């Protein structure tokens, strides 16, 4: 592991200047600069002080973690086609159920519908990309057209259906995950 590069990366990530890190660690700016350019090596005690000033543990500092994926492409998606419901659900963020929200792209073919969701403790947001859908929430039906969105606390039974003759496509997000 390149200690100087890792130190600089973390310093920048936390919005610290070399001078600010030096002040916190009771070192000189020049010494921090030398460390970041691998022109000098810190003692174990000095390195532990710097790591502490960066708000980390030594284990976190030295762990080579996988870079967090930011962009997801179509081949990352997981899809489920439900012939009975005449629909397709695409999880556009893999393993979203392990995160704080779960976005899906839902395609409802003519006559298609989502699952029927019972009351739960979550919030849901949707944006219709194409077509028109009927959102049934607590016994009331709302029409949502392309370019429109919906948002509700999922405290009542709800589902979405497409009663038109054309496909409807929407992004539907649940927080926490529930799909």
Order of alpha helices (4+ residues) and beta strands (2+ residues): alpha-alpha-alpha-alpha-alpha-beta-beta-beta-beta-beta-beta-beta-beta-beta
